[in-house]
Amino acid sequence: IYFLTVFIHEIGHILFAKFCGLKTAYVNFGLFAIDYTEGKKVKFFSRIALEGGESAFVPRKEFTRVKLKLTALGGLLFTLLFAVALNVPMFVSKNVFAFCFLTIGSCSAFYLFTVNILPLDKTSDGSILLTKRDYNDVIVAITNLQNKLDFEDIPAEDVIFKKSNEPLAVFYHFMYLT
C-alpha cells in the first residue's frame, strides 16, 4: 500500500504538470519507472525507492516559478487527499483486517506527505513550495535554457550566471556549453 501511495503522489505531480503545460519526460513510481523519452519504456525494479518516487517534466512553453510550485503542490495534495480518503472507511469499518489495512495505508500516506513537505533537500516538494531560494530560480532558468538548446539557440554564459552561481548552473555550463 505504500507504493500505491507513491503512485498516487506521482500521479498528482503528473496531473498538475499537465495543467501547467508540462510534458512528462520520466516518472519513477518506486517499483517501476516509465521513461517517455525512450518511447514509454517501462523499467521494472529500476530503483526501489523507499523515500518515494520521482518525476521529470519538459515544458511546452516558458516555465515559471509558479508552474514549478504548482507541480510540487500536486503530489502533496494528492497524497494528503488519499490519506484523508482512507480515514473515512477506516473509522466505519467493522472488519478488523480492513481496519488494519486502511490504517497502514493512511499512516503511509501521512508519512509520505510529511517527508515530502519538509524542506530537507533542495529538490523536495516542501523546499520548492515553502522556501524562497535562488535554487527555484535556477531550476526555472535551466529548464527554459534547456528548451532553447533543443532549438539550437545556445545562450551566452552571462545569461546562465545572471541570477545565481549555484553549483547546478556550473553543472549546466559544464554539460551543455563546454
GIGIBEL-V215681 format. One record per helix or strand of 3 or more residues. SS is the DSSP state (alpha for helix, beta for strand). FROM is the first residue (numbers start at 1). TO is the last residue. If there is no record, write none. Layout:
ss=(SS & SS)
from=(FROM & FROM)
to=(TO & TO)
This chain:
ss=(alpha & beta & beta & alpha & beta & beta & alpha & alpha & alpha & alpha & alpha & alpha)
from=(2 & 22 & 32 & 36 & 41 & 54 & 65 & 96 & 125 & 134 & 157 & 167)
to=(19 & 28 & 35 & 38 & 44 & 59 & 92 & 117 & 130 & 150 & 160 & 177)
